[in-house]
């Protein structure tokens, strides 16, 4: 655990008592502060009370008005809205009483560096990864490469452990954080040594008041602390803009490494790009490295080539050489629920990409295969699957589930499809109708919350259904 610094002897509000909130409360207590906790759910409040934390209703004035023992800061969990579509009542109360609102990411960046760092031979560093799609894979890939090369690395944030639950980094250690827009938007302190922006597509627009607000939340990672190195995907206009903005940022050498999975870069500066399955690094017009990604099973598809380029660039920024990085790319096992090959029956492959919760992510999955039995649907997002029309030619048939099933059916047009309602029906029908050489792909292009607790829950259920088919040796022809 990283003890929270700067609040010893003071009372700090903690809003939201899930994984993040309880971790924050423990870190505050370890740093000598008194956490004052609140959650809208009674069960979460009871759990906090059982751990001995003070629980008070932060939506009421009396929690904020004790003149002798007032709350000085409110740390809110990232999932709780602080502006759009509407600020949580406890956050409004903090505003009314002049109390600063922050989140665990801001607390982390104020707490992670300690005086004993001055005694270390190699000061620890922090890498922060953001973007719409591929954040988790890129974060995990960077950590995997570092550990394979002998550099002690921890991974946390929006993946794995909460940031305050990480261990204090050792001499020469690296902390690799996945940061969502919810986390970067509010953090009062953002100071990574290397910041990575992968891509941008429409997502969480209600939370940020539109695409501009969504990009602004991502952009804060680069502007708030000005990292020593910025790894920026330039396959969208926002990335090009951000790279141009950071070119003139203070810092020695070349502050920006441009990344692309759609075109050759290398005309100037430092760049890493992938074309036709090969990753290339160029500096000042000269090629420095080339890696064949085509036979790396966990890095299949153009989107994973983009992730590989971003991870390669981040590790190069940390001082690793191409010969250290290449074997680690090849040994990367991949992450669950992300183009995860989970079984085969009767010549039909089953792939779990439950993490594809928006159309852009689902499009990457569709482009990775040629003949697809596509399971899609759930809690749809703005635009549904209409942007995926160019990929419909790869779809032999779609099997639609969840709240968006009828909407998706209308958008599929002439593509063969069936409204199945639930995942069990969709898997059974797709398995029965699929032919050898085809892929049954779960790539929902929608959130999971209409029928499942999370995308992980949805993917685990898909795994279980496929495992039953494979174990029974059921024919899918």
C-alpha positions, -999 to +999 in steps of 0.1 A: +000+000+000+011+036-007+002+057+024-015+089+015+007+120+021-003+155+032-033+147+053-019+135+086-042+146+115-069+158+091-104+145+081-108+135+044-141+126+028-142+094+008-171+091-017-178+056-031-168+025-012-161+000-039-126-013-047-112+022-052-129+039-022-119+013+004-084+013-009-083+051-006-097+050+030-070+025+040-042+046+024-055+077+042-056+059+075-020+046+069-009+082+063-024+094+095-056+109+082-092+102+094-113+090+065-150+100+066-168+075+043-200+075+023-216+054-003-252+054-016-254+016-010-261+004+025-241-028+020-210-008+011-214+015+041-217-015+064-186-030+050-167+002+057-180+004+092-170-032+098-134-021+090-136+006+116-140+036+093-162+065+102-193+066+080-213+099+076-238+111+051-218+134+029-249+146+010-260+165+041-247+198+054-240+186+089-211+163+077-193+194+065-200+221+091-180+210+122-157+241+126-132+223+148-128+191+128-139+199+092-134+178+062-105+194+041-107+173+009-132+149-008-117+120-026-144+106-050-143+073-069-139+078-107-172+061-115-192+088-097-202+117-119-188+150-108-202+172-137-221+154-164-248+142-167-252+156-131-228+160-102-234+137-072-251+155-043-220+149-020-198+166-046-222+195-047-219+198-009-182+198-011-184+227-036-208+246-014-185+243+016-153+252-003-138+218-001-114+206-028-126+175-048-101+150-061-098+113-069-074+085-061-052+093-091-045+128-079-039+113-044-015+088-059+006+113-077+009+134-046+019+104-025+040+080-045+073+100-044+089+099-009+121+113+005+139+080+004+138+082-034+168+105-031+188+076-017+180+053-046+205+047-075+177+047-100+146+068-092+113+050-098+092+060-128+056+061-137+040+053-171+004+063-176-017+049-205-049+064-218-071+061-250-105+048-260-095+012-270-065-009-261-055+007-228-056-025-209-036-046-234-010-018-238-006-014-201-003-051-195+021-054-224+044-026-211+045-043-177+052-077-193+081-063-214+096-045-184+095-076-161+108-098-189+138-074-193+145-075-155+129-042-146+106-046-116+072-033-128+037-031-112+005-026-130-026-008-117-052+019-120-081+009-143-067-026-145-055-048-117-049-032-084-061+003-073-033+028-074-031+033-037-030-004-032+002-008-051+035-014-033+059+016-029+082+012-059+117-002-053+149+012-067+146+013-105+110+001-104+083+012-128+046+016-121+024+013-152-011+027-149-041+024-171-061+056-168-096+060-181-111+094-189-131+092-156-098+091-138-079+118-157-108+142-158-108+151-121-073+143-108-057+174-093-022+160-099-010+141-129+027+136-133+038+105-152+073+103-166+059+087-198+024+094-209+007+072-236-023+082-258-033+054-280-065+065-299-098+082-296-133+071-306-168+080-293-174+066-258-186+079-225-200+110-242-228+115-217-202+116-189-181+143-206-207+164-224-197+152-259-166+142-278-148+174-271-151+170-234-141+134-237-109+143-255-103+171-230-103+146-202-077+125-220-056+155-229-052+165-192-028+136-187-003+155-210-010+191-200-013+188-163+022+175-155+040+176-189+056+142-190+093+138-200+081+116-230+048+115-247+038+085-268+009+096-290-011+077-315-017+099-345-043+079-364-070+104-355-071+142-357-071+145-319-038+126-317-022+147-344-033+178-325-019+165-292+014+155-307+018+189-323+009+205-290+035+185-271+063+190-296+071+223-280+067+210-244+097+216-221+122+187-218+154+175-233+157+156-266+126+145-285+096+148-262+071+131-286+071+096-301+044+093-327+027+060-332+005+047-361-010+015-372-024+029-405+005+046-423+042+049-425+057+077-404+094+084-400+098+116-421+109+135-389+115+131-352+109+097-335+081+074-346+070+038-343+044+024-368+031-009-381+024-018-417+015-053-431+023-069-398+058-054-393+066-029-365+092-003-374+110+023-354+124+054-371+144+083-358+154+114-378+146+096-411+165+064-403+151+030-394+163+018-360+144-015-356+119-038-373+099-066-357+076-091-373+043-092-354+024-116-377+031-148-358+025-134-323-009-149-313-018-125-286-011-095-308-034-104-337-051-077-357-043-041-366-056-027-333-032-050-314-004-039-337-012-004-326-010-015-290+023-032-297+037+000-312+026+021-282+041-004-258+073-006-278+076+032-278+070+035-241+096+009-233+121+026-257+114+059-238+123+041-206+157+030-221+151-006-232+166-018-265+147-035-294+165-068-286+150-067-251+116-059-263+111-083-292+111-116-273+088-101-247+063-091-274+064-127-286+058-142-252+030-119-242+000-141-232-027-116-239-055-105-216-089-122-209-119-110-229-098-094-256-097-115-288-093-145-265-093-177-284-112-200-260-120-232-279-126-251-311-153-276-321-159-291-355-134-268-371-151-237-357-131-213-335-147-195-306-133-161-297-142-140-266-139-102-272-164-092-245-142-061-238-154-047-272-180-025-256-183+001-284-185+000-321-149+010-327-135-019-306-159-044-322-147-032-356-112-041-347-124-076-338-144-080-370-114-071-391-093-098-374-113-126-390-128-134-425-160-155-419-178-146-387-208-157-367-211-125-347-227-123-313-235-087-305-257-065-284-263-054-249-266-018-236-261+000-268-242+033-272-249+063-294-249+053-331-251+016-323-233-006-349-241+016-379-204+027-382-195-009-387-213-013-420-180-016-440-172-047-420-206-064-425-193-084-455-172-105-431-204-115-412-220-148-422-248-141-396-253-120-365-269-133-333-283-104-313-287-102-275-297-077-249-315-043-249-300-032-282-310-063-302-338-047-322-318-016-329-288-036-341-311-058-363-324-027-380-289-014-386-277-047-401-300-043-431-297-073-454-271-091-433-285-124-420-293-121-383-314-135-355-327-117-324-318-142-297-324-122-266-298-139-243-263-151-246-272-188-241-295-188-271-271-169-292-242-193-285-263-224-291-276-211-324-243-198-336-226-231-327-253-251-345-252-231-377-215-224-380-194-242-406-158-254-405-133-225-409-157-200-394-153-180-362-180-175-335-171-141-322-185-124-291-178-087-298-209-070-284-203-034-294-223-025-263-220-023-226-229-054-205-250-039-177-285-048-190-278-085-185-244-088-167-225-072-139-196-063-161-179-072-194-158-097-175-190-114-162-203-115-198-171-130-211-169-156-183-204-167-191-194-170-228-164-190-218-185-214-197-210-219-226-183-227-251-165-250-226-196-270-223-199-273-261-163-283-265-163-308-236-194-324-250-178-327-284-209-312-299-208-309-337-212-274-349-219-284-385 
